[in-house]
Amino acid sequence: VLKSDGTLNEGTFKEWTPVGVGDDSSYTGIFDGKNHTISGLYFSNQDKVYVGLFGYNSGKISNVGILDSCFYGGADVGGVIGYNKKDGTVTNCYNTGYVSGAAGLVGGVIGYNRGTITNCYNTGGVSGDSYVGGVIGYNSGGTITNCYYNSSIYTGNAIGYVDRNTTCEKVEGKTTEQFQTGEVAYLLQLDQSDEVWGQTIGTDTYPTLGGAKVYKNAIYKGCVGNSGEPVSYEYSNTEKNTYGDHPDADNDGKCDDCGQYIDGIGAKLAGYSLSLTGNIGVNFYMELSNKIIADKDAYMQFTLPNGTITKVLVSEAQTNTTINAEKTYYRFPCEVASYEMT
């Protein structure tokens, strides 16, 4: 139905009849799209009102996306619903098609709203004579929460007109770049217990229902043990914060800021000695973190030149304070034959 630039394509299209076309035939049921999308809807009649996938709604609409569609009517025109009554609810829906009204009251998601709208977005073009919004055209006493539109495509307001007794929280425009990074997918999912919204970052331009989970990861200037406040955030399909390096100006193997062992394990070689028995024993003296000391399964592993592997449990290592009386070191012996000393 639409060209790649979002405008109407050439050709003849079968006209869509919106579900629910007036007050006496309002949709009153429960429509759960199960994360599916609907494509190719077309409506063009400037003398008609209540235009969209649903024309006149007082039911519950959820979990559906409208793609590659064009709705042109007189007034009360929306990508999902033309007119949403006070008892109508819309949750987790989106529109990427074109929406227009000759008279006005045009919104990317809903034309005229008096009900409850939550976690929805629009990235399609929107136009009309008056009361035009990226999300809602005219909101009269309705509640709109956590809804977004592409402000790079439609440069007007999220809501064309806001009447009294209206609740609007986090209803705003985001650029195409912000959509691409996964920010909007993260915001749409934010407070929902079920995994609904996702996006494969780098592949999907926009959020999808049932897509790959998006995480908000913090970027810190400081090290992991003394990070300070985040300096920025990035969105990813993997959960992993980013930290600065551990500074170690005195080269003691520990971070100057947080005192952690820099090896990432929790151990630092303090020295070694030789002991002569049947074989030659090489004793490694290790400074260990409390976490390693408390781990009954932790061990030091030695790989000998001939490929033999030996292990010494931390719990079996003997303590030693002769290197530095102020610290406790753990001695791990490794016995090798004299000809293997090289």
N, C-alpha and C positions, 0 to 999 in steps of 0.2 A: 504493500500500500504506500509506503514512504520511500523516497530516495535516500541516499546515504547522508544527505545534509539535513534530513528530517522533514522535508517538504513533501507535499502530495505528489505521488507518481502519476504518470499518464496512464490512461486506460479507464475501463468501466468496472466498477466494483459492486458486488451485491451488498445492499444496505442492511446494516445491523439493526435489529429492534431491541432497544434497551430493556432490561428486566425490571418491571415495575414502571408504569408510565404516568402515574398520577396518584393523588391522595386516596382515591377509592380503589386503587390497584397497586398499592405500595408493596414492595417485597418485604415479607415478614419472617422469612426463614433463617436458617443457619447455613451459610455458604463457606465451606473450608476448601480452599484450592489445593491443599496438600502440597504446597511449594511448587505447583505447576505454573506454567505461563500460558496466556491466551494471545494469539497473534492474528493479525489481518482483519480487525474490526474496522468498519467504515460507516460513518453516518454524516449526511450532509443535507440539512434542511433548516434554514434560518428562521422558519416560522414555528419550529418546535422547541419546547423547553424540556428540562429533565433528560439530559443526554449523557451517556457514558456506558460502561459495561452494565451498570445498574442505573436506571433513570431516577427512581424514587425509592428510597430505602428506609425501612424502620427495623431491619433485621440485623444479623451479625455477619460481617464479611471479613475474611481473614486469609492470609497465606496464598496470595496470588499476584502474578505480575502481568501487566498489559504491555505487549510489544508490538512494534510495527503496525500501529493503528492510527486512525484519524477520526476525530469527532468534531463536527461543526454544527452548531445549533443556534438558537436565538439567545437563550439565557439558561442559567443553571446547568453548565456544561463542565464535566470533569472526566479525567481519564479512567477513574474507577467508579465514581458515583456523581450523578448530576445534582441531586438534592438529598441530603442526609438528614432525616428527622431527629428529633430530640432523643428518641430511644434507639436510634441506629448507631452501631459501633463498627469501626474499621480498624483492623490490626494487621500489621506485617503485610502491607500491600505496596505495590509500586507501579509507576507508569513511565514508559519511555517514548510513548507516541505523541502526536500533535493534538492540541486541544484549542478550540477557538469558539467564540460566541459573538454574534452580530450585535446583540444588545449589551452583554456583559455577564457578571457573576460567573467568572470562569476560573477554574483552578486546575493545576496539574494533576492533583489527586481527586479533589471534590470541588464542585462549583459553589454550592451553597450548603453550609454546614450548621446544624444545630445540635449535633450529637457528639460522640467521643471518637477521636482519631489518635492512634498511637503507633509509633514505629513505622512510619511510611515515608516514601520519597518519590520525587519526580525528576526526570532528566530530559523530558521532552519540551518542545516549544509550546508557549502559551501566548494567546493574544485575545483581545476583546475590546469593546468600547469603554467599559468601566468596571470597577471592582474585579480586578484581575490579579491573581497571585500565583507564585510558583508552586505552592501547596494547596491553598484554599483561596477561592475568589471572595466569598463573603462569609464571615463567621458571626453568627448571632446566638450568643449564649452557649456556644459549644466549648468543649474541652479538647485542646490539641497539645499533644506531648511528644517530644522527641521525633520530629519530622523535618525533612531536609529537601532541598531542591538544588539543581545545578545552576549556580549564579553566573557561570560562564556562558550558558545558553540563554537563560532568561534573566535579565538584569534588573527586574523589578523586585517588589517585596515578596516575602513568603506568603503573606495574607493581604489580599487586596483591600479589605475593609474589616475592621474589628468592631463589633457592636458591644454594648454593655454586658455585664455579667459573663464575661468570657475568661477562660483560663488558657494561657498559652505559655508553655515552658519548652525551651530548646527547640524552637521552630525557626530555622534560619537557612541561609544559602551557603553552599560549599562549592569551591571551584572544581573544575574537572580534575585538576591535580590532586586535590584533597580526596576526591572520590577514588582516584587510582591508587593512592597510597594505602588504602584500607581503613582510613580514619572513619569514614561514614559507616562502613560495615561494623566496625567496633562499637560505634555509638548506638547504632540500631539494636545491637545484640545486648548491650551493656547490662540491663537489669532483668533480663529474662532468664529463668531457670532452665528452660529447654533451649537446646542449640537450634536457633532459627536462621540467623543471618551469618553469612560468611563470604569469603572472596579469595580466589587464588591470586595473590599479589604478583604483578608482573604479567599476568595473563588476562584476568578479568578487569575491565575498566570500571565496572560498577558492582555493588554488592549483589549477591544472589541468595535466594532462599535455599537453605540446605547446603550452602557452599563451605569451603574450607575455613576453619576457625581462624579468627584474626586476634592477635595479642597486641597489647600496647606495652612496649618495652621502654624502660627508662635508660637514658644515656647519662652517665655520671663522669665528672671530671676527676674525682678522687678515686682511690683504690677501693676494692671490695670491702675492706675492713673499716674504712674511714671515707665513705663516698661523698658525704654531704648531700645537698639537695640536687635533684636531677637538673641538668642544664638543658635538656631537650628530650623529646620522645620520638620513637619511630614504631611503625606498625609492621608486623611480620606474621607469617604462618607458623613460626616457632617461638616458643617462650624463652627469651634469654635477654637479660639486661646487659648493658655494656659498661665496663668500668675502666678507669685509667690504670696505668702501670703502678706497681709498688716501687716507691723510691728507696734506694739503698746506697746512700752516699758513703757510708762507712764500710761497705762491703762485708757486713757481718752475716749476710744471708737472711736477714730479717728486714721487713718493711720499716722505714723510719717513721711512718705515720701511724700504722696500726699494730706493729710488732709481730705480724704473721710471718711464718716461714714462706719465702718466696718460691720454693720449689713446687708449691701447689699440693704437696702431700702432707707436710707437717714434720719434716725431718731435715737435719743438717749434719754433714760430716764434720766432726770436730778434730779428728786425728786418727792415727792408726799406729800399731806396734807389731813386732814379730815375736813369736814364742816358739822355741825349739823343743819338740817332743819327738815321737816317731816320724811325724811329718813336720812341716813348717806351718805354724798357725799364724795367720794374719788377722789381727784383732782390729775391728773397726769400731770407733767410739762415736756414737750418734746422740745428738741432742734431739729429743722428741717432744712433740706437742702432747698436751693432756688427752686429746682425742685419740691419738694413736696408742698411748699408754693404756687407756681404758678399754681398747679393743682387744679382746682375748684371741681374735683370729688374725691379728696383724703379724706380719713376719718380714724379715729381711731375706731376700733371695740372692744367691750367688750362682753365677754361671762360670764353670771352670773351663780352661782352654780345651779340654777333651770333650766338651759338651755336657758334662755332668752338671746337674742342677741340685743344689742343696738349699735348705731353708732353715732358718732359726727363728722360732717364735719370739716375739717381744717379751712375752711372759716368762721365757726361759733365759733371757739375756741378763747378765750380771751388771749391777750398777757400779759406777766408778766416779770418784770425785778428785782423783789425784791430778787430773789435767787442770781443773779449776775448782777450788774448794767451794765456790759460790754456786756451782751448777752441778746437776746430776747428769751423767752420761751413761748410756747403755752400751755394753760391749758385746759385739757380735763376732764370734770367731769363725774363720773359714780355713780349714786345713787343706793344704796342697802338698804334693810331693815336690822335693827340691828341684827336679828337672822341669817342673811346670811353673817355676817362679817367674820366668820371662813373660 
